[in-house]
Amino acid sequence: MSLCTCIIMMDSEFPIYALVLAGLVIVIVMFSAILGNAFVILAFIRDEKLHTVYNIYLVNLALTDLLLGCISMPLFAVYTLNSYRWIMHQYVCTLFMTINEILCCEVVIMMVILSWDRLKLLTQKLEYMQQQTIRRATIKVIVSWIIAFLVHGPVHFVFHSPKHEHNNLKCSAVYHEHKMYSSILTVLQFTIPFICLCVINYLIFKKVRTRIKRREAARNRMNGYHGVASTNNLNALTAVVDELTNTRSLTKASGVKRALRTAKNLALLVFIFFITWAPYSITYFVDTVCTTCVNEHVTTVMLWVLWSKSAMNPFLYNYMSPGFKENFKAMIKCQCKRQQ
């Protein structure tokens, strides 16, 4: 029985047209998140050219989004469209909440790691190329998962209460009643990381712009040396050539464009992160401080807006990386041939 059929058959306070419309949107978001991120992971597995440090982080994001589409979205869809009545055991609710929060926290951590990785590449390229390996990137990913678990895993046991356990009809985080902890968590999980992302991306664009200006200035100075080459001119010309050479790939037009494109792509990821996370974080914070100020439907809509990032990310990877785009096309063509 399909999810849409289950939704329609539920005993719900919502009118049938609202259920059908909401169910359709939910299915589209889930389908895009699952299929799109599965394609990203498969493309990474099948193409060794994609085995780079940066793509290790992107694939980890894809895995996180895939798990959100497979676990968090279906369970919460049933809960929401059943008029916020939890039909499974309360332990399942606790497990669902724990997994969802760990996955969301992992997304935040990985966005910071991605941005910091690009900044290090621009500022310390030679050292970065020597130190940053697939192995080290994998270790960072593992550590990020451990941190995400430590932030959200034990907390459900710390704030566990018999009152929450016997509230079988509702499914919510056990610490939601603790306003101080919830407020601090909102600041730690969204506000501080977003400020860090803004600062890091500003530094990235500033560094790229400085490199471009240096390259243009050096090229203009080189063009100024012509005619009979005197000793002073040759020395000055050598200094300019050295300056151009020492900046390596960024001295080439293609290198400059590539660095600028990478910075813009990363900024796009951060922008999508902001517009999908900010509404939910603000709504959750207000709801924590004033429990009667926010309608439950508004919180639910904001949560789905947050999860919609999982459906958009594969399209962003496809747009940002020619390697992923080529693999997507190859897999789609292969699948079409099999069906024929």
N, C-alpha and C positions, 0 to 999 in steps of 0.2 A: 504494500500500500504506500502510495507516494506521500510526501510531506504535505502537499497541497490538500490531498484528500483527508488526511488526518486533521489538518487545520479546520477544514469546513465542518467535519463531524464533531468538533469539540463543543462542549457546553460553554459558550462564551457570551459575555454581555455585549460584545461588539456586533453591529449589524453585519449581515453576510457580505455586502459589497466592500466594507472596510476590511473584513478578514481576507477576502480574495485579493484586494489591492495590496494589502500589507504582505500577504503570503507571496504574491508575485515578486514584489521588491526584494523580500528576504531570500527567495530562491535564486534570483539573479545575482545578488551579492555573494551568497554562498557558493554558487556554481562558478562565478568568476574567480573567487578566492581559491577554491580548491583546484580547478582546472588550470588557471593561470600560474599559480605557484608550483604546481606539479610539473608544468612545462619548464619552468625555470630550473628546478632541481634536476630534471631529466636532461636538459640541455647541458648543464654543468657536468653531469656524469659522463655523457657521451662524447664530449668535446674537450680534449686535453688542453686546447688553446685557452680555454676559459678558466683553467686552474691557476688563478692569480690571487694575490693576497686580498685585493679589493673585492673580487668575486666571491671569495670565501665568506666575507661579511654579508654580501648580498644574498648568497644562498642560505645563510643562517636566518636572515630576515624572511626569506621565502618559506623556509621550514616553519618558522614561527607563525607566519600568516596562514600557512596550510593547516596547521594544528588548530588555529582559531576557527577556520572554516569547517573543519571536521568535528570539533568538539564543542567549542563555546557557542557558535552560532546556532546549530540545530537544537541544543538543549534550551537555550534561552528563547528561541523562537516558539517552541512548544509552551514554555512557561508564560511568555507574553501573550500569545494568542489564546491561551486558556484563562484569560482574565487574571493573570498573576497568581495562579494556583499551581503549586508544585505537586505533581502527580507521582513523583518517585520518592524514594527514601531520603531522609534528611542528610544521611551520610553522603549520598550522591550529590546533593546540593553543595555540601562543604567541599567535596572533591572538585566539583565543577568550578566553584568560586576560586579555589586555590590555584587550579590549573590556569584559569583565565587571567588571574592577576599576575601569575608568574610569566605568562606569555606576553602580556602587555608591558610588564616591567622589562622583559628582555628586549622588546622593540625599542624602548627608550634608551637602554644601555648601548644597544648596537648602533643607534643613530649617532650617539656621542663618539663611539669608537670609529665609525666611518669618517666623521668629520675630522677628528684628530689625526687619523691616518693620512688623509689628503693634505692636511697642513704640514705634517712631518715630511711628506714627500716633496713638497715645494721648498721648505726651508732647509732640509738636510738630505738632499737627494742621494749623494754618494753613500753617506752613513746609513740612510734608510734602505737603500738597495742591498747593502751588505747584511744588515741586521734583520730586516723584515722578511721572513720566509713563510712558506705555507705552514710549517710546523708551529712557528710562533703565533701565526694568525689563528690556528686551530686551538692552541692553548688559551689565547685571549677569549675565544668563543666559549670554551668550556668554563673558564673562570666567570664569564658574564652570566652563564646559566646558574652557576653556584650562587652568585650574588643575588640574582633574581629569586632563587629559591629561599635563601636566607631572609630576604626582605619580606616575602609573603607566605612562605611555608609554615613556619612555627607559630605565626601570629594567630591562626585559627584555633590553635590549642591553648594559647595564652589567654585569649578573650572568650574561650568557650564557656557557655552557661547553660544550665538546664532549661531556662526560659526559652532560649533560642532553639534548643534541640526539640522542644515540644511544640514549637510553632510550625507545624507540618505543612501549612498551606502556603507559607512564604519562603522565598529563597533569597537571602541577602548575606552580605559579608558580616561575619560575627563581630567585627570591630566597628561597624558602622555606628553603633550607639555611643561609642567613645569619641566624642567630638575632638578632643585634643589630639589624639593619635591620628584620626582621619584627616584633620587639618594639616598636621605635620607631614603626613604621607603625601598629600596633594602637592605640597610645596617641594618635597624631595623628589617626587616622581615626575612632575611636569614643569614647575616654575624654574627650578634651578637648572635642570637639563636644557630647557629651552633657552635660557639666558646664555648658557655655555655654547649651545649651537649657534646662536646669533653672533657671539663674540668670535668663535672659531671661524665661521664663514666670512665674517668681516675681515679677519686677518688673512684668509685665503685670497679673497678678491684684492685686498691691498697688496699682497705679495705678487700676485699675477700682474697687476697693473704696474707695479714697480719694475718687474722684469721686462715688461713690454716697453716701458719708457727708456730703460737702460739700453735695450737692444736698438731702439730707434735712434737714440742719441749716439751710440757707438757707430751705427751704420752711417749716420749723417757726417760724423767726424771722418770716417773712412773715405766717404765720397769727396771730402774736402782736400784729400791729398792726391794731387795729380801733377802731371808735368815731370820735370827733372827731380829725381829723388835725391834729396840731400840727406846727410847723416841724421840731422834732427828729425826730418820728415820720416825717415825709415824707422827710427826709434819710436816715434809717436805712433806710426802705423803698426809696428809690432805690438805695442801696448794695447792698441784698439783690438787687434786680432786676438790677442790673448784674452781680453775681456769678453769678446764674443765667444771664444772657444770654451772658456771656463764655465759659462752658463749652460753649456751642453745643449740638450734637446730644446730648451726654451729659446735658444738663439735662432732656431730655424722657424720659418713661418708656420710650418706644419706643427712644430712643437708648441709654439705660442697658442695657436688655435686649439690644439688638443688640451693644453692646460686650462685655457679659458672655458672650453666646452665642459671639461670635468668640473670646474668650479660652478658653472651654471647648472649642470645636472644635479650636483650635490645641493645647491641652493633650492632647486625644485623639490627635491626629496624633503628638505627641511620645511619648505612652505606647505607641502601637502600634510606633513606631520602636524604643523601648527593648526591648519584649518580643520583638521579632523579631531585633534586632541583637545584643543582649547575649549570648544563648546562643552564637551563632557566634563572636563576638569573644573571649569567654572561652575557648571550646574551642580556637580558633585560637592564642591566646596560650599556653595550656598545651601544645598540640601543638608549638609552636615551641621552648619551653623544654625540654620532655621528649618526644622523638619516639616513645617507647614507652608513654606514659601514656594516650594517647587512641586508641580504635579508629577505623579509617577509616570504618566505618559511622556512628559517632556524628557525625563531622565532616560527613559527607554529609547526615545528617538535619538538623543545625543549619543547613547551607547552604540547604536547602529551606525551613526555617522562616524564614530571612532573606528568601528570595525570595517567600514567601507574602504579604509586605507589598505586593508589586506587585499581587496579586489582591484584597487588602482595600481598597486606596486608593480605587478607583472607587466602592465602596459608601460610603466615608467622605465623598467629595465629594458624592455624591447625598444623603447625610444632612445635610451641612453647608450646602449651597447650594440654595435653591429653584429658582434659575435652571437649574442642571444637572439637577435632578430633572424639571422641566417638559420640558426638551429630551430627556431619556432617554425619558420617556413618549411624546412626540411621535414620536421615531424608531422606537420599538417598535411604536406603532400604525400608522405608515406602512409598516413592514416587514410587519406582519400583513396589512394590506390588499392589498399586492402579492402575497403568497402566496395569498390567497383569489381 
